[in-house]
């Protein structure tokens, strides 16, 4: 176990480290803050329609969540190559890797959209047997699926721009698009601003419009300013079979990691939903609040991946190892502080939701568990996304991110929910102690071993 206090002291005395870290982390954290705050507002708006509406949107968004994690896997796998390529000023390989990642992302989003458009009720029945939730959620899912291709374009472009330190553009465009989405959602849910009153379908329509505008603006500016991901067909010359296989060997485990992890998260949601509609509504509200609080950690995690990837690409493994320890200590410290914030503010936050006393009690219990375990989640996020992936150690990160979930966490959730018949907050606690704690111990061992450091771009040359 690292000496947390020593690492924090090194962090605050290493001006170069925190200067570089803040330049990368703050814009990413700002983007995450806007996303999660506006997502919380969306949940609050839908919450005015009742807990069945909250549950319908939450379960519909599980499919979107699965698609988004697939795209994040594609983008993160691609980012391993683009970050290291940028560190060694190798734009040709950067664009080849980006072109492959963009193709995979768009094709995958089309498959997700087609499924949601054709069988939305079938998708929702994977998560719940509540017919009211299925009937209410199916039209929402069918509309929101129209945004998936736009989301793929903006996601892969945005992640690649960040790895080349062009951070302000995707952050600004995304923040503006999400703000527009929330404004439109308010108008279309309740019929304000002269817009039709569409209920929860209004939130889906707002998502489609905002995502379309986001992708068009982002791509237009990237090509106008000739930024690194401004790909043209000629850039893909030299992308032979060996190049694709090398790219796939590192990137496919990341995609599998995100998809398998997302499927596990979907299984968790299905288990919570079968405890009761109040339970899934409580879990959704608590998770939304946790997402807002985790904003600084997303910024730190993505900054870690970018900075370490650039350092490895430049051949400076000593700097990468040093910075990885400092980033990890910082993430744990932030997790401890933010867990305390959740603990103290939970009662006041939940008062804003129009839910039953039982659902509110469940939500408060889940938030207490989240507050206790936030430092653990922060460390695991940093280890998997920030450290192991930056060095191309994607197979091991796949193993530790999904193995404990499926072998320990999900069986414990089923035991707690269906055998012991425990309240949802106790089930969540069992999951965290089995899944997150095991992941943390394995991840710490791998980071300390140094086996995660790999220069993947050299293999492409």
C-alpha positions as CSV (number, residue, x, y, z in Angstrom):
1,X,0.0,0.0,0.0
2,X,1.3,3.4,-0.9
3,X,2.1,6.0,1.7
4,X,-0.8,8.4,0.9
5,X,0.6,11.3,3.0
6,X,4.0,11.1,1.4
7,X,2.5,11.0,-2.1
8,X,0.4,14.0,-1.4
9,X,3.4,15.9,0.0
10,X,5.3,15.1,-3.2
11,X,2.3,16.2,-5.3
12,X,2.1,19.7,-3.7
13,X,5.8,20.2,-3.9
14,X,6.1,19.1,-7.5
15,X,5.0,22.3,-9.3
16,X,5.7,20.9,-12.7
17,X,3.4,18.0,-12.1
18,X,0.4,19.9,-10.8
19,X,0.8,22.6,-13.4
20,X,0.6,20.1,-16.2
21,X,-2.1,18.0,-14.5
22,X,-4.4,21.0,-13.8
23,X,-4.1,22.3,-17.4
24,X,-5.4,18.9,-18.6
25,X,-7.7,17.9,-15.7
26,X,-9.6,21.2,-15.2
27,X,-11.2,21.4,-18.6
28,X,-12.1,17.7,-18.6
29,X,-13.5,18.1,-15.0
30,X,-15.5,21.1,-16.2
31,X,-17.0,19.1,-19.0
32,X,-17.9,16.3,-16.6
33,X,-19.4,18.8,-14.2
34,X,-21.6,20.3,-16.8
35,X,-22.7,16.8,-18.0
36,X,-23.5,15.5,-14.6
37,X,-25.1,18.6,-13.3
38,X,-27.4,18.8,-16.3
39,X,-28.0,15.1,-16.1
40,X,-29.1,15.6,-12.5
41,X,-31.4,18.4,-13.6
42,X,-32.9,16.1,-16.3
43,X,-33.6,13.5,-13.6
44,X,-35.1,16.2,-11.4
45,X,-37.3,17.4,-14.2
46,X,-38.5,13.8,-15.0
47,X,-38.8,13.2,-11.2
48,X,-41.7,15.7,-11.2
49,X,-43.7,13.2,-13.3
50,X,-43.4,10.5,-10.6
51,X,-41.2,7.6,-9.7
52,X,-42.6,5.4,-12.5
53,X,-41.3,8.0,-15.0
54,X,-38.0,8.1,-13.3
55,X,-37.7,4.3,-13.5
56,X,-38.8,4.2,-17.1
57,X,-36.1,6.7,-18.2
58,X,-33.5,5.1,-15.9
59,X,-34.0,1.6,-17.4
60,X,-34.3,3.0,-21.0
61,X,-31.0,4.8,-20.4
62,X,-29.3,1.5,-19.4
63,X,-29.3,0.6,-23.1
64,X,-27.9,4.1,-23.9
65,X,-25.4,3.6,-21.1
66,X,-24.3,0.3,-22.6
67,X,-23.8,2.0,-26.0
68,X,-21.9,4.9,-24.4
69,X,-19.6,2.5,-22.6
70,X,-18.9,0.7,-25.9
71,X,-18.0,4.0,-27.4
72,X,-15.9,4.9,-24.4
73,X,-14.1,1.6,-24.9
74,X,-13.5,2.3,-28.5
75,X,-12.3,5.9,-27.7
76,X,-10.1,4.8,-24.8
77,X,-8.5,2.0,-26.8
78,X,-7.8,4.4,-29.7
79,X,-6.5,7.0,-27.2
80,X,-3.8,4.6,-26.1
81,X,-2.3,4.9,-29.6
82,X,-3.1,8.6,-30.2
83,X,-1.7,9.7,-26.9
84,X,1.5,7.8,-27.3
85,X,1.7,8.9,-31.0
86,X,1.3,12.5,-30.0
87,X,4.0,12.1,-27.4
88,X,6.5,11.1,-30.2
89,X,5.0,13.6,-32.8
90,X,3.9,10.7,-35.0
91,X,0.8,12.2,-36.7
92,X,0.5,9.6,-39.5
93,X,0.1,6.7,-37.1
94,X,-2.2,8.8,-34.9
95,X,-4.6,9.3,-37.8
96,X,-4.5,5.7,-38.9
97,X,-5.4,4.5,-35.4
98,X,-8.1,7.2,-35.1
99,X,-9.6,6.2,-38.5
100,X,-9.9,2.6,-37.3
101,X,-11.4,3.6,-34.0
102,X,-13.9,6.0,-35.6
103,X,-15.1,3.3,-38.1
104,X,-15.7,0.8,-35.3
105,X,-17.5,3.3,-33.1
106,X,-19.9,4.4,-35.8
107,X,-20.7,0.8,-36.9
108,X,-21.3,-0.2,-33.3
109,X,-23.6,2.7,-32.7
110,X,-25.7,1.7,-35.7
111,X,-26.2,-1.8,-34.3
112,X,-27.3,-0.4,-30.9
113,X,-29.7,2.1,-32.6
114,X,-31.2,-0.5,-34.9
115,X,-32.0,-2.8,-31.9
116,X,-33.6,0.0,-29.9
117,X,-35.6,1.2,-32.8
118,X,-37.0,-2.3,-33.7
119,X,-37.6,-3.9,-30.3
120,X,-37.6,-1.2,-27.6
121,X,-40.0,-3.1,-25.4
122,X,-37.9,-6.2,-25.7
123,X,-34.8,-4.3,-24.5
124,X,-36.7,-2.9,-21.5
125,X,-38.0,-6.3,-20.5
126,X,-34.3,-7.3,-20.0
127,X,-34.4,-5.0,-16.9
128,X,-37.9,-5.1,-15.5
129,X,-41.2,-7.0,-15.5
130,X,-43.2,-3.9,-14.6
131,X,-45.5,-3.4,-17.6
132,X,-46.1,0.2,-16.8
133,X,-42.4,1.0,-16.9
134,X,-42.0,-0.9,-20.2
135,X,-45.0,0.9,-21.9
136,X,-43.8,4.3,-20.7
137,X,-40.1,3.7,-21.5
138,X,-40.4,2.2,-25.0
139,X,-41.3,5.4,-26.9
140,X,-38.5,7.2,-25.1
141,X,-35.9,4.6,-26.0
142,X,-37.0,4.5,-29.7
143,X,-36.6,8.3,-30.0
144,X,-33.3,8.6,-28.1
145,X,-31.8,5.8,-30.3
146,X,-31.7,8.3,-33.2
147,X,-28.9,10.2,-31.3
148,X,-26.5,7.2,-31.2
149,X,-24.5,7.8,-34.4
150,X,-24.1,11.5,-33.6
151,X,-22.9,10.4,-30.1
152,X,-20.3,8.1,-31.7
153,X,-18.9,10.8,-33.9
154,X,-18.6,13.4,-31.1
155,X,-17.2,10.8,-28.6
156,X,-14.4,9.4,-30.6
157,X,-13.4,12.8,-32.0
158,X,-13.6,14.4,-28.6
159,X,-11.4,11.7,-26.9
160,X,-8.8,11.9,-29.6
161,X,-8.7,15.7,-29.4
162,X,-8.0,15.5,-25.7
163,X,-5.1,13.1,-26.1
164,X,-3.4,15.7,-28.4
165,X,-4.0,18.4,-25.7
166,X,-6.7,20.1,-27.8
167,X,-9.0,20.0,-24.9
168,X,-10.9,23.3,-25.0
169,X,-12.8,22.6,-28.2
170,X,-14.6,19.4,-27.3
171,X,-15.2,20.7,-23.8
172,X,-16.8,23.9,-25.0
173,X,-18.9,22.3,-27.7
174,X,-20.1,19.6,-25.4
175,X,-21.0,22.0,-22.6
176,X,-23.0,24.2,-25.0
177,X,-24.8,21.2,-26.5
178,X,-25.7,19.7,-23.1
179,X,-27.0,23.1,-21.9
180,X,-29.2,23.3,-25.0
181,X,-30.4,19.7,-24.3
182,X,-31.5,20.6,-20.8
183,X,-33.3,23.8,-22.0
184,X,-35.1,21.9,-24.7
185,X,-35.9,19.0,-22.3
186,X,-37.6,21.5,-20.0
187,X,-39.7,22.9,-22.8
188,X,-40.6,19.6,-24.4
189,X,-41.4,17.8,-21.1
190,X,-43.8,20.4,-19.7
191,X,-44.8,22.3,-22.9
192,X,-43.0,25.5,-22.0
193,X,-41.6,28.2,-24.5
194,X,-44.5,27.4,-26.9
195,X,-43.2,23.9,-27.4
196,X,-45.5,20.8,-27.4
197,X,-45.9,18.9,-24.1
198,X,-44.4,15.5,-24.7
199,X,-43.6,14.2,-21.2
200,X,-40.6,11.9,-21.0
201,X,-40.5,11.7,-24.9
202,X,-39.6,15.4,-24.8
203,X,-36.3,14.6,-23.0
204,X,-35.5,12.1,-25.8
205,X,-36.2,14.6,-28.6
206,X,-34.0,17.1,-26.8
207,X,-31.2,14.6,-26.7
208,X,-31.3,13.9,-30.4
209,X,-31.3,17.6,-31.4
210,X,-28.4,18.4,-29.0
211,X,-26.3,15.5,-30.0
212,X,-26.7,16.3,-33.7
213,X,-25.7,19.9,-33.2
214,X,-22.7,18.8,-31.1
215,X,-21.3,16.4,-33.7
216,X,-21.8,18.8,-36.6
217,X,-20.1,21.7,-34.8
218,X,-17.2,19.7,-33.4
219,X,-16.3,18.0,-36.8
220,X,-16.7,21.3,-38.7
221,X,-14.3,23.1,-36.5
222,X,-11.8,20.2,-36.3
223,X,-11.5,20.2,-40.1
224,X,-11.6,23.9,-40.5
225,X,-8.7,24.3,-38.1
226,X,-6.8,21.2,-39.5
227,X,-6.6,19.6,-36.0
228,X,-4.8,16.1,-35.7
229,X,-8.0,14.0,-36.0
230,X,-9.0,15.8,-39.2
231,X,-8.8,12.6,-41.2
232,X,-8.9,12.3,-45.0
233,X,-9.0,9.0,-47.0
234,X,-5.3,9.4,-48.0
235,X,-4.3,9.3,-44.3
236,X,-5.4,5.6,-44.1
237,X,-2.7,4.5,-46.6
238,X,-0.3,2.1,-45.0
239,X,-3.1,0.6,-42.8
240,X,-2.2,-2.9,-43.5
241,X,-3.2,-6.2,-41.9
242,X,-0.3,-6.1,-39.4
243,X,-1.2,-2.6,-38.3
244,X,-4.9,-3.5,-37.7
245,X,-4.0,-6.7,-35.8
246,X,-1.5,-4.7,-33.6
247,X,-4.2,-2.1,-33.0
248,X,-6.8,-4.7,-32.2
249,X,-4.7,-6.6,-29.8
250,X,-4.6,-3.6,-27.5
251,X,-7.9,-2.0,-28.3
252,X,-10.3,-5.0,-28.3
253,X,-9.7,-5.8,-24.6
254,X,-10.7,-2.2,-23.8
255,X,-13.9,-2.5,-25.8
256,X,-14.7,-5.9,-24.2
257,X,-13.8,-4.4,-20.8
258,X,-16.4,-1.6,-21.2
259,X,-19.1,-3.8,-22.7
260,X,-18.7,-6.6,-20.2
261,X,-18.6,-4.1,-17.3
262,X,-21.6,-2.3,-18.7
263,X,-23.5,-5.6,-19.0
264,X,-22.6,-6.3,-15.4
265,X,-23.9,-2.9,-14.4
266,X,-27.1,-3.7,-16.3
267,X,-27.4,-7.0,-14.4
268,X,-27.0,-5.0,-11.2
269,X,-29.8,-2.6,-12.3
270,X,-32.0,-5.6,-13.2
271,X,-31.5,-7.1,-9.8
272,X,-32.3,-3.8,-8.1
273,X,-35.4,-3.4,-10.3
274,X,-36.7,-6.8,-9.2
275,X,-36.4,-5.8,-5.6
276,X,-39.0,-3.1,-6.4
277,X,-39.7,0.0,-8.5
278,X,-38.8,2.2,-5.5
279,X,-35.4,0.5,-5.3
280,X,-34.4,1.2,-8.9
281,X,-35.6,4.8,-8.6
282,X,-33.6,5.2,-5.4
283,X,-30.5,3.6,-7.1
284,X,-30.9,5.9,-10.1
285,X,-31.2,9.1,-8.0
286,X,-28.2,8.1,-5.8
287,X,-26.1,7.2,-8.9
288,X,-26.9,10.5,-10.5
289,X,-25.8,12.4,-7.4
290,X,-22.7,10.3,-7.2
291,X,-21.9,11.1,-10.8
292,X,-21.9,14.8,-10.0
293,X,-19.6,14.4,-7.0
294,X,-17.2,12.2,-9.1
295,X,-16.6,15.0,-11.6
296,X,-13.1,15.9,-10.2
297,X,-12.1,12.3,-10.4
298,X,-13.1,11.9,-14.0
299,X,-11.0,14.9,-14.8
300,X,-8.0,13.5,-12.9
301,X,-8.4,10.0,-14.4
302,X,-8.5,11.2,-18.0
303,X,-5.7,13.7,-17.4
304,X,-3.6,10.8,-16.0
305,X,-4.2,8.7,-19.1
306,X,-3.3,11.5,-21.4
307,X,-0.2,12.7,-19.5
308,X,1.1,9.2,-18.9
309,X,0.4,8.2,-22.5
310,X,2.3,11.2,-23.8
311,X,5.3,10.4,-21.5
312,X,5.4,6.8,-22.5
313,X,5.3,7.7,-26.2
314,X,8.2,10.1,-25.6
315,X,10.2,7.3,-24.0
316,X,10.2,8.6,-20.4
317,X,9.0,5.6,-18.4
318,X,10.5,7.0,-15.2
319,X,8.3,10.1,-15.4
320,X,5.3,7.9,-16.2
321,X,5.9,5.7,-13.1
322,X,6.4,8.8,-10.8
323,X,3.3,10.5,-12.0
324,X,1.2,7.4,-11.7
325,X,1.9,7.2,-8.0
326,X,1.1,10.8,-7.5
327,X,-2.2,10.6,-9.5
328,X,-3.3,7.6,-7.5
329,X,-2.6,9.3,-4.1
330,X,-4.5,12.3,-5.3
331,X,-7.5,10.3,-6.4
332,X,-7.8,8.5,-3.1
333,X,-7.6,11.8,-1.2
334,X,-10.3,13.4,-3.4
335,X,-12.5,10.3,-2.9
336,X,-12.3,10.6,0.9
337,X,-13.2,14.3,0.8
338,X,-16.1,13.8,-1.6
339,X,-17.4,10.8,0.3
340,X,-17.7,13.1,3.3
341,X,-19.7,15.6,1.2
342,X,-22.2,13.0,0.1
343,X,-22.6,11.8,3.7
344,X,-23.4,15.4,4.9
345,X,-25.6,16.6,2.1
346,X,-27.7,13.5,1.3
347,X,-30.8,14.5,3.3
348,X,-30.9,18.0,1.8
349,X,-30.5,16.8,-1.8
350,X,-33.2,14.1,-1.6
351,X,-35.7,16.7,-0.4
352,X,-35.8,18.1,-4.0
353,X,-37.3,14.8,-5.5
354,X,-41.0,14.1,-5.7
355,X,-40.7,10.4,-4.6
356,X,-42.4,8.3,-2.0
357,X,-41.0,8.2,1.6
358,X,-39.9,4.6,1.0
359,X,-38.0,5.4,-2.2
360,X,-36.4,8.4,-0.4
361,X,-35.3,6.2,2.5
362,X,-33.8,3.6,0.1
363,X,-32.0,6.4,-1.8
364,X,-30.5,7.8,1.4
365,X,-29.3,4.3,2.4
366,X,-27.6,3.8,-1.0
367,X,-26.0,7.3,-0.7
368,X,-24.5,6.4,2.7
369,X,-22.9,3.3,1.2
370,X,-21.6,5.3,-1.7
371,X,-20.1,7.8,0.7
372,X,-18.3,5.1,2.5
373,X,-16.9,3.5,-0.7
374,X,-16.1,6.6,-2.8
375,X,-12.4,6.5,-2.2
376,X,-12.3,2.9,-3.3
377,X,-14.1,3.7,-6.5
378,X,-11.8,6.7,-7.1
379,X,-8.7,4.5,-6.8
380,X,-10.1,1.8,-9.1
381,X,-11.1,4.4,-11.8
382,X,-7.6,5.9,-11.7
383,X,-5.9,2.5,-11.8
384,X,-7.9,1.1,-14.7
385,X,-8.6,4.1,-16.9
386,X,-5.7,6.3,-16.0
387,X,-2.7,4.1,-15.4
388,X,-3.1,0.6,-16.8
389,X,-4.6,1.7,-20.1
390,X,-2.1,4.5,-20.7
391,X,0.6,1.8,-20.7
392,X,-1.4,-0.5,-23.0
393,X,-1.9,-3.1,-20.2
394,X,-5.4,-3.7,-21.4
395,X,-5.7,-7.4,-20.9
396,X,-4.9,-7.2,-17.2
397,X,-7.2,-4.2,-16.8
398,X,-10.0,-6.2,-18.5
399,X,-9.4,-9.1,-16.0
400,X,-9.5,-7.0,-12.9
401,X,-12.4,-4.7,-14.0
402,X,-14.8,-7.5,-15.0
403,X,-13.6,-10.6,-13.2
404,X,-14.5,-9.5,-9.6
405,X,-17.8,-8.1,-10.9
406,X,-19.1,-11.3,-12.5
407,X,-17.4,-13.8,-10.2
408,X,-18.0,-12.0,-6.9
409,X,-20.2,-8.9,-7.1
410,X,-23.1,-10.2,-9.2
411,X,-23.5,-13.5,-7.2
412,X,-23.4,-11.5,-4.0
413,X,-26.1,-9.1,-5.4
414,X,-28.3,-12.1,-6.3
415,X,-27.7,-13.6,-2.8
416,X,-28.7,-10.4,-1.0
417,X,-31.7,-9.6,-3.2
418,X,-33.3,-13.0,-3.9
419,X,-32.1,-15.3,-1.0
420,X,-31.6,-12.9,1.9
421,X,-34.3,-10.4,0.7
422,X,-32.2,-7.5,1.9
423,X,-33.0,-3.8,1.3
424,X,-31.3,-2.3,-1.8
425,X,-28.7,-0.4,0.2
426,X,-27.5,-3.6,1.9
427,X,-27.3,-5.3,-1.5
428,X,-25.2,-2.4,-2.8
429,X,-22.9,-2.7,0.2
430,X,-22.3,-6.4,-0.5
431,X,-21.5,-5.6,-4.1
432,X,-18.9,-2.9,-3.2
433,X,-17.2,-5.1,-0.6
434,X,-17.0,-8.0,-3.0
435,X,-16.4,-6.3,-6.3
436,X,-14.6,-3.0,-5.7
437,X,-12.3,-4.1,-2.9
438,X,-11.0,-7.1,-4.8
439,X,-10.4,-4.9,-7.9
440,X,-8.5,-2.4,-5.7
441,X,-6.1,-5.0,-4.2
442,X,-5.3,-6.6,-7.6
443,X,-4.9,-3.2,-9.3
444,X,-2.5,-1.9,-6.6
445,X,-0.3,-5.0,-7.0
446,X,-0.1,-4.5,-10.8
447,X,0.7,-0.8,-10.5
448,X,3.5,-1.4,-8.0
449,X,5.0,-4.2,-10.3
450,X,5.6,-1.8,-13.2
451,X,4.4,-4.4,-15.7
452,X,1.8,-2.1,-17.1
453,X,4.4,0.1,-18.9
454,X,4.4,-0.6,-22.7
455,X,5.2,1.5,-25.8
456,X,2.5,0.3,-28.2
457,X,3.3,2.8,-30.9
458,X,6.7,1.3,-31.6
459,X,4.9,-1.9,-32.5
460,X,3.0,-0.1,-35.2
461,X,6.1,1.4,-36.9
